[in-house]
Amino acid sequence: MDRLTGPGWTALHIVVALCVLLFVPLGLGALTRRRRPISRTFDQQTSTNGQHQLTASLNDEQPPSANSHQPTAALNGGQRVSTNGHQKLLASVNNERLIVRWWPAVAVPAVVALVLPRGVVAGVLCLPYLLACLTVPVVLRRERLVAFAAACLPVAAVGLVAERGGIALFGFPAGVLGLTAAHFHVAGFGALLLLALAEARFRLVAPVGVAVVGAGFLIGGTAGDVVELVGAGVLTAGLWLALAVRARDATRAEYATHASQSAGTGNAADTERGTQAELPARAEHPAGARQGARAEGPARTGHLAHADESARTGQPSHVEEPAHAEHGARGERLGRAGSGAWWLFGISLVTMSLALLYAAGQVVDIPHLGLTWMVLTHGVLNAGAVLVALVVAWAGGEQPWSEHTWSHRIGAGRGRFEAASVALLSWDMHRRSGAWVDPGTPPATPGLRMLSSLGVGRLRVAEPCEVREVVRQSDRTVMHYVALPGHTFNGDERFSVLLAPGGEVRFEITVRSQPSLLIARLAGPLVPVAQWVFIARCAAALRTAELAAAPART
């Protein structure tokens, strides 16, 4: 094996640093979002059957008999989970979230070690990362392929600790140890986890190749080179087969969905085939899961929130999404899934061909790239493709709903209340806060559809809404609208201008939202910050609004 030169080491350390920082949080985040609808499905189904059985047993003051069936809920593919299994699933999800929350604490020191000279200090900084990697396979042991992917992390971490600590583990030089860390992060954990998330057919072939390549590392010498060549061939065949079949299935399902939508004959079979073909898996589980998702937060139109029920209960309510809209959304998802799978397949054709040539070049005399160029091409492209795919899997999973309420004092007196109320209902508040609102938009009334946008230039995004409720009273002005398709978020916003008996005027807003567009999904924890900034600008606009003729009160 030839040696890495300076550019090769730089590229290798950048790849490993990205893997250490991002692969586990993104991968576990995608897994957690995939499992959330399963949990809600179980809660909903057992609430109407299993709970009755448990209640009856308690009323009889007798424990459930050993022969009684434990409450279960149907999941994908007819799989069922018991109450005990559900509790274990929830515990697993909570553990995954805990790992993601604390991951920077162990990943950052390891990244710092990559820029330090080899030695004791650099090696010690990597030890917390190794310990954390040892916990991941324990948490992810419930699914076979996911467990195998997680088991690659400790191998990668051991290679990293040894390389940074300057330890010739099993007699291997630093270059081999560094490549081991990169290989088992990218091909081991990242690529295999993607296959598991996509639920790709033939996905169990690639793990065999990863294991065989690892065995070749350990064997070493000419025999080890032959074993690595065999492993590279199996890994390559497994990746190509799984990605090609996945891409084909997604494309076929997209065509079938569009054809069904055009013919107006969508049925349950089409729905199921469409669901199975999404990449990454979006956890679009059976009807119970969709109903559970609707119970968690306000839905996007077609299933818009009813304003009267929301006002009465304080909780989002929904109407059923039209069938054509559901089929259209599914077609878009399948189109993105097919494009993503073909894109990954195309990248893998290049990168894995280079890997096969390099592995073969260690056994027979054929032209191939040197080790430095392999890192700069095969390594960088593979790591970049897997990272992008993990980001898409994380962002494409079911997004959590959030609810935030802000309250600002905007002045005092009847004049300020009237001026703020007019600015709110005439859209002047939105315009003065930086949003563009169609100049022809009339004052807010129930049923009005308002076209607005936020951003600058090409970064501007549409924010279409429909007004569902307007209240204009002597001490209270309220406007409530919901997001329409094409909005950055699903959800609704309720704006209130309140006049207290003492004369104080306050502006309150409640935002219930779920990221919809990719830009919002990628923003993650920055979303509440951006919302807070916009609401603060709205409050500032109301503080300085000029008094104008007020709309008629109702």
Buried (B, 14 or more C-beta within 10 A) or exposed (E): EEEBEEEBBBBBBBBBBBBBBBBBBBBBBBBBBBBBBBBBBBBBBBEEEBBEBBEEBEEEEEEBEEEEEBBBBBBBEEEEBBBEBBEEBBEBBEBBEEBBEEBEEBBBBBBBBBEEEBEEEBBBBBBBBBEBBBBBBEBBEEBEBBBBBBBBBBBBBBBBBBBBBBBEBEEBEBBBBBBBBBBBBBBBBBBBBBBBBBBBEBBBBBBBBBBBBBBBBEBBEEEBBBBBBBBBBBBBBBBBBBBBBBBBBBBBBBBBBBEBBEEEEBEEEBBBBBBBBBBBBBBBBBEBBBBBBBBBBBBBBBBBBBBEEBBEEEEBBBEEBEBEBBBBBBBEBBBBBBBBBBBBBEBBBBBBEBBBBBBBBBEEEEEBBBBBBBBBBBBBBBBBBBBBBBBBBBBBBBBEBBEBEBBBEBBBEEEBBBBBBBBBBBBBBBBBBBBBBEEEBEBBEEEBEBBBBBBEEEEEEBBBBBBBBBEBEEEEBBBBBBBBBEBBBBBBBBBBBBBEEEEBBBBBBBBBBBBBBBEBBBBEEEBBEEBEEBBEBBBBBBBEBEBEEBBEEE
